Amino acid sequence: MLNTTNTKCLEPKPAKDESPKGLSSYEVLRAEQRVIAALLHQPQLLAKLNQADHELKLTGDDFSNHYYRVLMTLVDEFAQKGFQRLDQDVIWNKLNMLFALDSRKEDADNWENVLNVLWDMDEPAGDELLFFEHCKTVATASLDRKLGKALTELSAERADKHPDPHLLLAKFCEAGEKLQVNASTIKLIGDIERANMEYRAEKLALVRLRCPTGFQQLDGKINGFYPGRLYMLAARPGMGKTTLGLNLMLNIATNPNTNFPVLVISLELNANQLWEWALCKLAQRTADQLDALSVQDLNEITTRTLRRQRGHDAPVSMLQICHRLGGLTMYDLRGLIVKAVASFGGLSAVMIDFVQLLEPNEQVQGVNRDRELGAIVSELKKMAQSFKLPFLVLSQLNRNIESHRRRDSRPVLSDLRESGRLEITADVVMLLHRQPEQDPNKALLIIGKNRFGATGDVQLSCQLDRYTFY
């Protein structure tokens, strides 16, 4: 039986760098104390906490205080066994089994002091909303400590292995995303009125950041490119998917309402080739006719359409092209986007040509290409959401479309090359189809999947000698 006469609580203070920005060590420890005291009195609050935010899983590792870390682990264990209330003897017996307190007088006294204070607290949880706020403080503090640890480890890694700060920043962002998923803070919806207000605010923000594609029929189907969504454009070689993708990016870049540049990442063509294609479309000339223009004429075309003044800074081209001939891992890709966002203050959209040339961060022996590509596409979707940008990803189609056994060469979703995960993960899948032997200036864009709207066909015209769809 515990001695309840001594109520002095020993609370080892965390190191200075363990407290999140804006919260003192005392505030964090006080929140931890109240959370543990409330759970000792009402273990069922843990289930209500998980119901409030099913992604939030408070564990012992989320507490900076050693005693509270242990007690949280025990509370979780007893709650899973269905305990509605815990008494001091039950906790003490469990602690004694773990730490042999009967033979360790100093440790036993410390634990007595801690437990006495926790049990003597009047209404430690307050109401449920207050309890949730304390849990939010604990979760926020825990996330901050883990991010600090990750940054310290990456700094050491830079000194040892990786001199490229952009790659390290990309890895830090990825670590932060994983920690955010594992230790998400609580978001309480509240009443219906508040839920509606939050919905409208988020919807308005998405509409404000939406990028019209420049094709009226296509916008009628998908309503433009939205931030955080993954758009897949697929076709067989020679159909013009790179040209169409570049046209979509140019339409966004030349829109007067666009605030930031678009980024085109090519893994197949070099930047000069893509820049020539862009100039052909902007000048409405063939490549041979383009050669006849003077440098002054080219500057006038690009200045009028692509260059924007950024405050007091020098003008910035709204079309940024980066080519990487060879393997590009997901770490490399994230680092590239981080660098572009930092350089231009933001991006409007990202295009990647094409997904089959991307590589996973680590080659796993025995894993087939389908699974690798599935992991790559899932990571692209996470990047789109984390950067809050629309990602247009180009893909090839299988050769089945050219099979003589098929009555119709019209592509379908199952023709996506190498992985069904492309179809599953993408928010919108567009299949480009042309029959140049019948009509070289006509194209069909098939919306095979649209998670947020209608599917169907979009009729396009093209002049591929001028690299133009319209």
Secondary structure, 3 states (H helix, E strand, C coil): CCCCCCCCCCCCCCCHHHCCCCCCHHHHHHHHHHHHHHHHHCCCHHHHHHHHCCCCCCCHHHCCCHHHHHHHHHHHHHHHCCCCCCCHHHHHHHHHHHHCHHHCHHHHHHHHHHHHHHHHCCCCCCCHHHHHHHHHHHHHHHHHHHHHHHHHHHHHHHHHCCCCHHHHHHHHHHHHHHHHHHCCCCCCCCCHHHHHHHHHHHHHHHHHHCECCCCHHHHHHHCCECCCCEEEEEECCCCCHHHHHHHHHHHHHCCCCCCCCEEEEECCCCHHHHHHHHHHHHHCCCHHHHHCCCHHHHHHHHHHHCEECCCCCCCEECEEEEECCCCEEHHHHHHHHHHHHHHHCCCCEEEEECHHHEECCCCCCCCCHHHHHHHHHHHHHHHHHHHCCCEEEEEEECHHHHCCCCCCCCCCHHHECCCCHHHHHCCEEEEEECCCCCCCCEEEEEEEEECCCCCEEEEEEEEHHHCEEC
